[in-house]
Structures are given as structure tokens and as C-alpha cells.
Amino acid sequence: MSRIGLMPIAIPEGVEVSVEEGLVRVKGPKGELSEAVHPDINIRIEDGKLFVSRPSDSREHRSLHGLTRALIANMVTGVTKGYERVLEVRGVGYRAQVENGKLVLQVGYSHPVEVTPRPGISFETSQDVNTRQPIIYVRGINKQVVGQQAAEIRKIRKPEPYKGKGIRYQGEHVRMKAGKQGKAAGK
């Protein structure tokens, strides 16, 4: 039995949810999102809550049940609070700034790398108070798009395991390797 699929989704004040044939639209203070849903999955709204149910206990319906409920819950959260991914830029001389809505990175290449935001995504940069390294904030209402944009930025210069230089998610642990050991002195 799907535990996630059975949980009702509370619809907060100021959020409108409309269910059409195979499509769910969620409109809120931060924007509007829509998601195509499988025609076998039933969605109903009762007393300010949204319920997702499935027609049978087949393997496909069980997997679609939890997935559909999670996607709709993410849409409701996105149009009310929004989503954010935080990236840290580590390395001597590595810089990040926003110019005309685009993110400009200087991360050890011979040229600056420009990142154009996907629709609905905004960038913001600041500096860490302790390390004085740049921090990048990727914000938007669609959880999937925010995560994909952050992954593409990280891919520009992944953190390397010897010095730890590169772009990483905030809180990400990079396993460090020991470098080459020199010849022992006197032997």
C-alpha cells in the first residue's frame, strides 16, 4: 500500500487547483504550474484537500499513485513557498556574479562561463562571511527545473578530490584523496 499516495494534500489559502482530463493546474501567489497525470489515476478535491487514488493494486498503478501525489504536492509547495538550491564556489580566484539576469562564472578556464537561466529560474550571488568564497542561489517554483539548473551549474566545474576546488552543493561532502608521496629523504 502506498503510504505517500494515501496522504491528502492540504490546499493553502490563495492557491487554486483545477483538475481536468489528464492535467492538473495549480495557481498560487508565486506563479502557475501544470502537470500531465496518467488517465488511470483519480484526483478529487474535498474540503480544501486534494486526494489521489488508484483504480487497482497492479504494480503500475501503485507506482503512479505515490508519484502523482508527490508531483502535485511539490507543485503546491512551489507556488506558495518556491524552491532554492544553494551552491558554493571554492577555489583561489574563482568568482561568480549575476549580470543582466545571467550567471557569469570564472572558475579556472581561459574565459568566463555564462549560464542563461531556464524559464522561471532566477540567480542570486553573495559571499560566505567566513571563507569569502562566492555562494550561488538558484530559485524557482518548479522543483525539477531548479534541481536541473543547479546540476548544470555544478557540472561546469565539479569539485575535484585533491584540493576540493570547484562548484558544490551547500553541505555536500567531497571525499578528499591523498596526493603523491615524495621520495623519502635520505634513501
Z-matrix of the N, CA and C atoms (Angstrom, degrees):
N
C 1 1.450
C 2 1.528 1 108.94
N 3 1.312 2 117.52 1 133.34
C 4 1.454 3 121.62 2 -179.11
C 5 1.522 4 110.10 3 -75.57
N 6 1.303 5 116.82 4 116.22
C 7 1.463 6 120.08 5 179.29
C 8 1.516 7 111.10 6 -76.01
N 9 1.330 8 116.03 7 -37.58
C 10 1.465 9 119.39 8 179.58
C 11 1.518 10 110.19 9 -70.82
N 12 1.313 11 117.98 10 -42.45
C 13 1.451 12 121.91 11 -177.80
C 14 1.509 13 113.74 12 -63.29
N 15 1.332 14 117.83 13 -28.70
C 16 1.466 15 121.31 14 -178.76
C 17 1.525 16 113.41 15 -77.57
N 18 1.333 17 117.43 16 -21.86
C 19 1.466 18 120.23 17 -177.22
C 20 1.530 19 110.53 18 -70.03
N 21 1.339 20 117.91 19 130.63
C 22 1.466 21 119.32 20 176.63
C 23 1.527 22 110.69 21 -73.67
N 24 1.331 23 116.25 22 153.95
C 25 1.464 24 121.95 23 178.36
C 26 1.522 25 107.60 24 -103.65
N 27 1.321 26 116.97 25 118.24
C 28 1.464 27 120.98 26 178.15
C 29 1.525 28 108.98 27 -74.27
N 30 1.324 29 116.68 28 132.62
C 31 1.463 30 121.38 29 178.55
C 32 1.522 31 107.54 30 -99.65
N 33 1.350 32 118.65 31 110.34
C 34 1.465 33 121.20 32 -177.10
C 35 1.533 34 112.44 33 -71.22
N 36 1.330 35 115.18 34 168.64
C 37 1.470 36 121.66 35 177.60
C 38 1.525 37 109.44 36 -60.93
N 39 1.314 38 116.87 37 140.21
C 40 1.454 39 121.88 38 177.22
C 41 1.517 40 114.27 39 84.19
N 42 1.328 41 117.79 40 4.35
C 43 1.462 42 121.50 41 179.18
C 44 1.528 43 108.71 42 -112.63
N 45 1.326 44 115.64 43 128.62
C 46 1.459 45 121.53 44 177.76
C 47 1.525 46 108.52 45 -110.05
N 48 1.338 47 115.26 46 130.35
C 49 1.464 48 120.61 47 177.65
C 50 1.519 49 107.88 48 -119.61
N 51 1.336 50 116.42 49 126.66
C 52 1.465 51 120.30 50 176.15
C 53 1.520 52 108.60 51 -122.71
N 54 1.330 53 114.82 52 133.60
C 55 1.458 54 121.36 53 -178.98
C 56 1.517 55 108.09 54 -112.64
N 57 1.323 56 115.65 55 119.61
C 58 1.457 57 121.91 56 177.26
C 59 1.523 58 107.85 57 -116.68
N 60 1.294 59 117.52 58 -179.73
C 61 1.463 60 122.38 59 179.95
C 62 1.534 61 109.66 60 -63.08
N 63 1.328 62 116.28 61 103.44
C 64 1.459 63 120.84 62 176.56
C 65 1.525 64 115.33 63 76.07
N 66 1.346 65 118.24 64 13.39
C 67 1.461 66 120.37 65 -178.12
C 68 1.530 67 110.18 66 -146.66
N 69 1.333 68 116.10 67 135.56
C 70 1.465 69 121.82 68 175.97
C 71 1.518 70 107.39 69 -118.74
N 72 1.330 71 116.33 70 127.95
C 73 1.468 72 122.20 71 177.05
C 74 1.522 73 109.00 72 -114.25
N 75 1.333 74 115.63 73 133.29
C 76 1.458 75 121.62 74 178.46
C 77 1.520 76 107.36 75 -124.58
N 78 1.331 77 116.26 76 123.24
C 79 1.462 78 121.57 77 -179.22
C 80 1.519 79 108.42 78 -121.47
N 81 1.344 80 115.94 79 130.27
C 82 1.456 81 120.32 80 -178.08
C 83 1.508 82 111.27 81 -145.23
N 84 1.340 83 116.90 82 -170.88
C 85 1.469 84 120.69 83 -176.96
C 86 1.531 85 114.80 84 -63.82
N 87 1.324 86 118.57 85 -27.91
C 88 1.473 87 120.81 86 -178.32
C 89 1.518 88 113.77 87 -92.97
N 90 1.348 89 117.88 88 -11.89
C 91 1.463 90 119.27 89 179.90
C 92 1.510 91 111.95 90 153.86
N 93 1.328 92 114.41 91 -163.27
C 94 1.459 93 120.70 92 -177.22
C 95 1.518 94 109.90 93 -132.86
N 96 1.347 95 116.07 94 137.41
C 97 1.456 96 122.20 95 178.31
C 98 1.518 97 108.87 96 -130.67
N 99 1.328 98 116.17 97 151.37
C 100 1.457 99 120.65 98 174.97
C 101 1.520 100 108.60 99 -138.54
N 102 1.314 101 115.68 100 150.20
C 103 1.455 102 121.28 101 -177.43
C 104 1.523 103 108.89 102 -142.99
N 105 1.312 104 116.40 103 133.83
C 106 1.462 105 121.10 104 175.54
C 107 1.529 106 108.10 105 -78.79
N 108 1.324 107 116.14 106 135.05
C 109 1.460 108 120.19 107 179.20
C 110 1.526 109 109.00 108 -119.61
N 111 1.306 110 116.08 109 156.06
C 112 1.466 111 121.61 110 179.69
C 113 1.533 112 108.95 111 -64.39
N 114 1.324 113 118.13 112 138.06
C 115 1.471 114 119.96 113 -176.85
C 116 1.532 115 114.16 114 -64.51
N 117 1.339 116 118.92 115 -20.88
C 118 1.462 117 120.39 116 179.65
C 119 1.529 118 113.34 117 -76.12
N 120 1.321 119 117.83 118 -22.61
C 121 1.459 120 121.74 119 -177.13
C 122 1.526 121 109.34 120 -81.65
N 123 1.339 122 116.29 121 130.61
C 124 1.465 123 122.25 122 -179.06
C 125 1.521 124 110.30 123 -97.40
N 126 1.338 125 115.98 124 133.62
C 127 1.456 126 121.63 125 179.42
C 128 1.518 127 107.51 126 -127.57
N 129 1.344 128 116.09 127 128.47
C 130 1.465 129 119.78 128 178.38
C 131 1.522 130 109.72 129 -136.87
N 132 1.334 131 115.58 130 152.41
C 133 1.465 132 122.30 131 -179.89
C 134 1.523 133 107.49 132 -114.17
N 135 1.341 134 116.56 133 125.10
C 136 1.466 135 122.49 134 178.00
C 137 1.521 136 109.02 135 -140.66
N 138 1.318 137 117.37 136 129.79
C 139 1.475 138 124.27 137 173.97
C 140 1.531 139 112.98 138 51.56
N 141 1.322 140 117.91 139 43.74
C 142 1.458 141 121.48 140 177.55
C 143 1.519 142 113.74 141 73.87
N 144 1.302 143 117.58 142 15.76
C 145 1.469 144 121.97 143 177.42
C 146 1.513 145 108.89 144 -128.85
N 147 1.319 146 114.94 145 149.96
C 148 1.455 147 121.17 146 -179.89
C 149 1.525 148 108.33 147 -110.11
N 150 1.335 149 117.23 148 130.16
C 151 1.458 150 122.55 149 -178.94
C 152 1.524 151 109.52 150 -116.26
N 153 1.334 152 115.77 151 136.92
C 154 1.464 153 122.33 152 177.76
C 155 1.526 154 107.24 153 -114.82
N 156 1.340 155 116.81 154 130.18
C 157 1.465 156 120.05 155 179.09
C 158 1.523 157 109.46 156 -135.77
N 159 1.338 158 115.37 157 163.79
C 160 1.456 159 120.88 158 -178.42
C 161 1.527 160 109.17 159 -122.88
N 162 1.329 161 117.14 160 154.05
C 163 1.462 162 119.48 161 -176.88
C 164 1.537 163 114.60 162 -78.77
N 165 1.335 164 117.87 163 -27.15
C 166 1.471 165 119.76 164 -177.50
C 167 1.522 166 109.82 165 -147.22
N 168 1.322 167 115.84 166 176.70
C 169 1.460 168 120.91 167 179.27
C 170 1.528 169 112.15 168 -99.86
N 171 1.333 170 117.47 169 24.96
C 172 1.464 171 119.75 170 177.95
C 173 1.532 172 109.26 171 -67.50
N 174 1.285 173 115.53 172 158.62
C 175 1.469 174 121.03 173 -177.05
C 176 1.529 175 111.39 174 -57.52
N 177 1.325 176 116.89 175 -44.15
C 178 1.466 177 120.84 176 -179.26
C 179 1.523 178 111.30 177 -63.83
N 180 1.308 179 117.82 178 -44.40
C 181 1.465 180 120.77 179 -179.22
C 182 1.523 181 111.96 180 -67.36
N 183 1.333 182 116.96 181 -36.32
C 184 1.468 183 119.52 182 177.95
C 185 1.524 184 110.75 183 -63.30
N 186 1.341 185 117.05 184 -43.33
C 187 1.465 186 119.98 185 -179.08
C 188 1.530 187 111.59 186 -69.54
N 189 1.321 188 117.17 187 -38.45
C 190 1.472 189 120.26 188 178.95
C 191 1.523 190 112.27 189 -69.31
N 192 1.328 191 116.72 190 -28.75
C 193 1.469 192 121.21 191 -177.98
C 194 1.529 193 111.23 192 -61.18
N 195 1.323 194 116.90 193 -55.90
C 196 1.464 195 121.40 194 -179.88
C 197 1.520 196 112.42 195 -66.05
N 198 1.343 197 116.52 196 -38.97
C 199 1.460 198 120.63 197 179.91
C 200 1.524 199 111.25 198 -61.95
N 201 1.318 200 116.53 199 -47.80
C 202 1.465 201 121.00 200 -178.10
C 203 1.518 202 110.70 201 -61.83
N 204 1.324 203 116.48 202 -44.52
C 205 1.467 204 120.21 203 -179.72
C 206 1.534 205 110.80 204 -62.51
N 207 1.344 206 117.23 205 -42.58
C 208 1.466 207 121.15 206 -179.79
C 209 1.532 208 111.19 207 -65.40
N 210 1.335 209 117.93 208 -40.98
C 211 1.464 210 121.01 209 179.82
C 212 1.531 211 111.19 210 -64.22
N 213 1.334 212 117.01 211 -42.08
C 214 1.464 213 120.21 212 179.91
C 215 1.526 214 110.37 213 -68.39
N 216 1.340 215 117.83 214 -40.15
C 217 1.466 216 121.02 215 177.61
C 218 1.530 217 110.70 216 -62.60
N 219 1.333 218 117.43 217 -38.90
C 220 1.471 219 121.09 218 177.36
C 221 1.526 220 111.09 219 -65.53
N 222 1.339 221 117.22 220 -35.53
C 223 1.463 222 120.53 221 178.26
C 224 1.522 223 110.38 222 -66.78
N 225 1.335 224 117.43 223 -42.45
C 226 1.473 225 121.36 224 179.37
C 227 1.527 226 110.24 225 -63.44
N 228 1.333 227 117.13 226 -43.71
C 229 1.467 228 120.99 227 177.53
C 230 1.526 229 110.98 228 -64.63
N 231 1.318 230 117.45 229 -39.26
C 232 1.465 231 121.65 230 -178.44
C 233 1.524 232 112.91 231 -63.94
N 234 1.336 233 117.61 232 -42.54
C 235 1.470 234 119.16 233 -177.53
C 236 1.519 235 111.87 234 -79.13
N 237 1.347 236 119.09 235 -13.31
C 238 1.458 237 120.76 236 176.59
C 239 1.531 238 112.36 237 -98.04
N 240 1.351 239 117.09 238 -52.74
C 241 1.465 240 121.20 239 -176.32
C 242 1.519 241 113.37 240 -104.32
N 243 1.323 242 117.68 241 -34.88
C 244 1.459 243 122.11 242 -174.92
C 245 1.522 244 110.50 243 86.52
N 246 1.323 245 115.92 244 172.45
C 247 1.459 246 122.21 245 -179.50
C 248 1.523 247 109.85 246 -124.93
N 249 1.342 248 115.00 247 154.70
C 250 1.459 249 120.72 248 -178.56
C 251 1.518 250 109.13 249 -147.00
N 252 1.333 251 115.90 250 136.70
C 253 1.460 252 122.26 251 170.41
C 254 1.517 253 106.94 252 -120.24
N 255 1.328 254 116.55 253 136.66
C 256 1.460 255 122.00 254 -177.24
C 257 1.522 256 108.31 255 -112.48
N 258 1.336 257 115.92 256 128.49
C 259 1.463 258 122.32 257 179.35
C 260 1.526 259 109.42 258 -117.54
N 261 1.323 260 116.62 259 141.89
C 262 1.462 261 122.03 260 176.25
C 263 1.518 262 108.99 261 -108.34
N 264 1.321 263 116.36 262 138.85
C 265 1.462 264 122.08 263 177.39
C 266 1.523 265 106.87 264 -108.94
N 267 1.327 266 116.25 265 117.76
C 268 1.468 267 120.21 266 -178.80
C 269 1.514 268 110.27 267 -119.95
N 270 1.323 269 115.43 268 133.51
C 271 1.457 270 121.34 269 177.71
C 272 1.523 271 109.85 270 149.01
N 273 1.313 272 116.39 271 146.89
C 274 1.461 273 121.40 272 -179.97
C 275 1.528 274 109.22 273 -67.92
N 276 1.314 275 117.23 274 124.26
C 277 1.452 276 121.86 275 178.96
C 278 1.518 277 114.25 276 82.80
N 279 1.317 278 118.59 277 -0.82
C 280 1.464 279 121.27 278 178.28
C 281 1.528 280 108.73 279 -77.25
N 282 1.330 281 115.59 280 131.45
C 283 1.468 282 120.26 281 -178.07
C 284 1.517 283 110.06 282 -135.19
N 285 1.333 284 114.55 283 156.70
C 286 1.464 285 121.58 284 175.85
C 287 1.515 286 107.87 285 -145.16
N 288 1.335 287 116.53 286 133.77
C 289 1.463 288 120.59 287 175.43
C 290 1.518 289 109.09 288 -150.25
N 291 1.330 290 115.49 289 159.39
C 292 1.456 291 121.55 290 178.94
C 293 1.522 292 107.89 291 -102.63
N 294 1.340 293 116.56 292 125.29
C 295 1.460 294 122.37 293 177.37
C 296 1.526 295 108.32 294 -129.26
N 297 1.330 296 116.89 295 119.75
C 298 1.473 297 123.26 296 179.72
C 299 1.526 298 112.16 297 54.36
N 300 1.325 299 116.83 298 39.77
C 301 1.456 300 121.34 299 178.52
C 302 1.513 301 114.33 300 83.16
N 303 1.331 302 117.94 301 -12.27
C 304 1.470 303 121.46 302 179.74
C 305 1.526 304 109.28 303 -96.93
N 306 1.328 305 115.77 304 150.07
C 307 1.456 306 121.86 305 176.67
C 308 1.522 307 108.31 306 -92.63
N 309 1.330 308 116.92 307 125.54
C 310 1.463 309 122.10 308 179.51
C 311 1.526 310 107.87 309 -111.93
N 312 1.330 311 115.16 310 119.64
C 313 1.461 312 121.53 311 -177.28
C 314 1.524 313 110.55 312 -112.79
N 315 1.331 314 115.72 313 136.08
C 316 1.459 315 121.57 314 170.76
C 317 1.519 316 105.71 315 -119.37
N 318 1.339 317 114.86 316 99.01
C 319 1.463 318 120.25 317 -171.98
C 320 1.524 319 112.12 318 -127.99
N 321 1.336 320 116.20 319 45.75
C 322 1.451 321 120.09 320 173.08
C 323 1.509 322 116.24 321 92.52
N 324 1.306 323 118.63 322 1.00
C 325 1.462 324 120.55 323 175.89
C 326 1.530 325 108.48 324 -90.44
N 327 1.323 326 117.45 325 169.92
C 328 1.460 327 121.67 326 -178.08
C 329 1.529 328 111.63 327 -73.40
N 330 1.323 329 117.54 328 -9.89
C 331 1.455 330 122.11 329 -177.23
C 332 1.531 331 109.23 330 -140.92
N 333 1.327 332 117.60 331 154.73
C 334 1.462 333 119.05 332 174.87
C 335 1.534 334 110.25 333 -71.44
N 336 1.317 335 116.53 334 145.92
C 337 1.467 336 122.45 335 -179.71
C 338 1.531 337 107.92 336 -103.25
N 339 1.344 338 116.30 337 123.54
C 340 1.463 339 121.11 338 178.70
C 341 1.524 340 108.93 339 -98.62
N 342 1.332 341 115.93 340 134.62
C 343 1.457 342 121.49 341 177.19
C 344 1.525 343 107.55 342 -117.31
N 345 1.330 344 116.45 343 118.16
C 346 1.460 345 121.72 344 177.64
C 347 1.522 346 108.05 345 -87.22
N 348 1.330 347 118.32 346 128.91
C 349 1.467 348 119.25 347 -178.26
C 350 1.524 349 112.10 348 -70.35
N 351 1.323 350 115.60 349 146.59
C 352 1.458 351 120.77 350 173.32
C 353 1.532 352 107.93 351 -70.19
N 354 1.322 353 118.42 352 163.20
C 355 1.474 354 119.98 353 178.18
C 356 1.532 355 111.17 354 -58.80
N 357 1.325 356 116.26 355 131.33
C 358 1.465 357 121.63 356 179.17
C 359 1.513 358 114.15 357 88.15
N 360 1.333 359 118.45 358 3.34
C 361 1.464 360 122.41 359 -178.49
C 362 1.519 361 109.35 360 -109.68
N 363 1.339 362 116.22 361 140.82
C 364 1.467 363 120.79 362 174.55
C 365 1.531 364 108.49 363 -129.57
N 366 1.326 365 115.34 364 148.43
C 367 1.455 366 122.19 365 179.11
C 368 1.515 367 109.66 366 -111.55
N 369 1.333 368 115.56 367 150.57
C 370 1.452 369 122.15 368 172.48
C 371 1.522 370 106.59 369 -147.19
N 372 1.320 371 116.84 370 145.13
C 373 1.464 372 119.98 371 178.89
C 374 1.521 373 109.67 372 -127.03
N 375 1.324 374 115.12 373 153.99
C 376 1.461 375 121.93 374 173.66
C 377 1.525 376 107.40 375 -154.11
N 378 1.332 377 116.21 376 -176.54
C 379 1.466 378 120.29 377 178.78
C 380 1.516 379 109.62 378 -117.74
N 381 1.326 380 116.14 379 141.31
C 382 1.457 381 121.18 380 174.36
C 383 1.528 382 107.90 381 -67.01
N 384 1.320 383 117.10 382 134.88
C 385 1.457 384 121.71 383 -176.51
C 386 1.524 385 111.15 384 -65.55
N 387 1.313 386 117.96 385 -40.27
C 388 1.465 387 121.52 386 -176.01
C 389 1.523 388 113.11 387 -81.01
N 390 1.326 389 117.49 388 -51.45
C 391 1.459 390 120.46 389 -173.34
C 392 1.525 391 113.44 390 -93.07
N 393 1.309 392 118.14 391 -12.75
C 394 1.463 393 124.89 392 -178.89
C 395 1.537 394 111.50 393 60.88
N 396 1.342 395 116.62 394 24.76
C 397 1.452 396 121.76 395 176.52
C 398 1.534 397 109.09 396 -92.50
N 399 1.330 398 118.62 397 150.24
C 400 1.467 399 121.11 398 -179.43
C 401 1.532 400 112.48 399 -67.46
N 402 1.326 401 114.93 400 146.66
C 403 1.461 402 122.92 401 175.03
C 404 1.522 403 107.26 402 -124.02
N 405 1.334 404 117.18 403 135.08
C 406 1.465 405 122.59 404 -179.17
C 407 1.526 406 108.44 405 -113.27
N 408 1.322 407 116.54 406 130.68
C 409 1.461 408 122.30 407 175.96
C 410 1.523 409 107.99 408 -108.68
N 411 1.328 410 117.14 409 123.89
C 412 1.462 411 123.24 410 176.78
C 413 1.527 412 105.56 411 -108.62
N 414 1.347 413 117.15 412 117.24
C 415 1.457 414 120.95 413 -175.55
C 416 1.520 415 111.48 414 -124.66
N 417 1.343 416 115.52 415 148.51
C 418 1.454 417 121.45 416 177.36
C 419 1.514 418 110.20 417 -177.79
N 420 1.344 419 116.72 418 179.97
C 421 1.462 420 120.23 419 -178.71
C 422 1.529 421 112.76 420 -100.89
N 423 1.329 422 117.80 421 -17.71
C 424 1.456 423 121.43 422 -179.34
C 425 1.530 424 108.92 423 -99.60
N 426 1.325 425 116.90 424 115.27
C 427 1.465 426 121.82 425 -175.32
C 428 1.526 427 112.30 426 -60.08
N 429 1.329 428 116.82 427 -39.85
C 430 1.463 429 120.48 428 -178.73
C 431 1.527 430 111.18 429 -66.12
N 432 1.322 431 117.48 430 -42.54
C 433 1.461 432 121.32 431 -177.60
C 434 1.528 433 110.58 432 -69.90
N 435 1.345 434 117.38 433 -39.35
C 436 1.466 435 121.00 434 178.31
C 437 1.530 436 109.61 435 -62.03
N 438 1.321 437 117.22 436 -45.72
C 439 1.462 438 120.99 437 179.48
C 440 1.518 439 112.52 438 -64.48
N 441 1.333 440 117.14 439 -39.89
C 442 1.464 441 120.88 440 179.45
C 443 1.522 442 111.07 441 -66.46
N 444 1.342 443 117.23 442 -42.82
C 445 1.465 444 121.07 443 179.66
C 446 1.529 445 110.33 444 -63.44
N 447 1.333 446 117.28 445 -42.22
C 448 1.466 447 121.05 446 178.37
C 449 1.527 448 110.91 447 -63.66
N 450 1.324 449 117.49 448 -39.41
C 451 1.469 450 121.16 449 178.92
C 452 1.527 451 111.02 450 -65.41
N 453 1.341 452 116.85 451 -37.85
C 454 1.468 453 120.36 452 178.51
C 455 1.529 454 111.18 453 -67.18
N 456 1.328 455 117.60 454 -37.34
C 457 1.465 456 120.77 455 177.85
C 458 1.529 457 109.61 456 -66.76
N 459 1.333 458 117.29 457 -44.07
C 460 1.465 459 121.32 458 179.68
C 461 1.524 460 110.83 459 -62.36
N 462 1.332 461 117.10 460 -34.18
C 463 1.462 462 122.05 461 -177.97
C 464 1.536 463 112.25 462 -66.36
N 465 1.338 464 118.37 463 -22.20
C 466 1.463 465 121.87 464 -179.51
C 467 1.528 466 110.56 465 -59.93
N 468 1.339 467 117.03 466 -41.65
C 469 1.469 468 121.48 467 177.06
C 470 1.526 469 107.58 468 -149.39
N 471 1.342 470 115.97 469 89.35
C 472 1.462 471 120.41 470 -179.36
C 473 1.523 472 109.65 471 -65.71
N 474 1.335 473 118.33 472 151.12
C 475 1.464 474 119.48 473 178.28
C 476 1.532 475 110.61 474 -66.35
N 477 1.315 476 115.75 475 129.00
C 478 1.462 477 119.12 476 -178.54
C 479 1.531 478 109.16 477 -92.29
N 480 1.338 479 117.69 478 150.92
C 481 1.466 480 120.77 479 -169.32
C 482 1.529 481 116.24 480 -81.89
N 483 1.342 482 119.50 481 -3.97
C 484 1.460 483 119.64 482 -176.54
C 485 1.523 484 112.51 483 -95.37
N 486 1.309 485 117.94 484 -44.66
C 487 1.468 486 120.67 485 178.26
C 488 1.523 487 112.25 486 -113.94
N 489 1.323 488 116.87 487 -12.85
C 490 1.462 489 120.52 488 179.10
C 491 1.512 490 113.39 489 82.22
N 492 1.326 491 118.07 490 12.19
C 493 1.457 492 121.37 491 -179.64
C 494 1.525 493 109.93 492 -73.54
N 495 1.333 494 115.97 493 146.82
C 496 1.454 495 120.05 494 176.25
C 497 1.516 496 111.81 495 134.82
N 498 1.323 497 115.93 496 -168.71
C 499 1.461 498 122.69 497 -179.37
C 500 1.519 499 107.61 498 -106.84
N 501 1.332 500 115.99 499 128.40
C 502 1.464 501 120.84 500 -179.26
C 503 1.526 502 110.03 501 -137.04
N 504 1.325 503 115.57 502 159.90
C 505 1.459 504 120.41 503 174.61
C 506 1.522 505 108.68 504 -70.27
N 507 1.318 506 117.45 505 149.93
C 508 1.459 507 120.16 506 177.32
C 509 1.526 508 108.64 507 -65.70
N 510 1.312 509 116.10 508 129.31
C 511 1.457 510 120.93 509 -178.66
C 512 1.518 511 114.09 510 87.83
N 513 1.336 512 118.36 511 -4.78
C 514 1.460 513 121.62 512 179.62
C 515 1.525 514 109.17 513 -72.11
N 516 1.321 515 115.90 514 133.51
C 517 1.458 516 120.71 515 177.95
C 518 1.522 517 108.70 516 -96.02
N 519 1.323 518 116.69 517 121.87
C 520 1.458 519 121.60 518 177.49
C 521 1.519 520 107.20 519 -103.02
N 522 1.323 521 115.55 520 120.53
C 523 1.455 522 120.44 521 -179.18
C 524 1.521 523 109.92 522 -74.29
N 525 1.311 524 115.97 523 120.45
C 526 1.454 525 121.21 524 -176.13
C 527 1.526 526 110.47 525 -89.32
N 528 1.347 527 115.33 526 144.63
C 529 1.457 528 122.26 527 177.08
C 530 1.522 529 109.66 528 -105.54
N 531 1.292 530 116.78 529 154.68
C 532 1.458 531 121.11 530 174.03
C 533 1.521 532 107.99 531 -79.84
N 534 1.307 533 116.68 532 142.31
C 535 1.467 534 120.52 533 178.98
C 536 1.519 535 110.06 534 -78.91
N 537 1.338 536 114.80 535 -175.26
C 538 1.473 537 119.54 536 178.07
C 539 1.524 538 109.67 537 -64.61
N 540 1.311 539 115.25 538 142.67
C 541 1.469 540 120.32 539 175.73
C 542 1.524 541 107.99 540 -94.73
N 543 1.315 542 116.22 541 130.11
C 544 1.467 543 120.78 542 179.57
C 545 1.525 544 111.14 543 -70.99
N 546 1.319 545 115.41 544 169.47
C 547 1.471 546 120.28 545 178.83
C 548 1.525 547 108.49 546 -66.78
N 549 1.311 548 116.97 547 137.23
C 550 1.472 549 120.98 548 -178.56
C 551 1.526 550 108.95 549 -63.09
N 552 1.314 551 116.43 550 137.21
C 553 1.476 552 122.06 551 -177.80
C 554 1.533 553 110.35 552 -67.67
N 555 1.317 554 116.86 553 134.71
C 556 1.454 555 122.51 554 175.19
C 557 1.514 556 113.63 555 86.58
N 558 1.289 557 118.97 556 4.07
C 559 1.482 558 118.74 557 179.54
C 560 1.482 559 111.13 558 -117.32
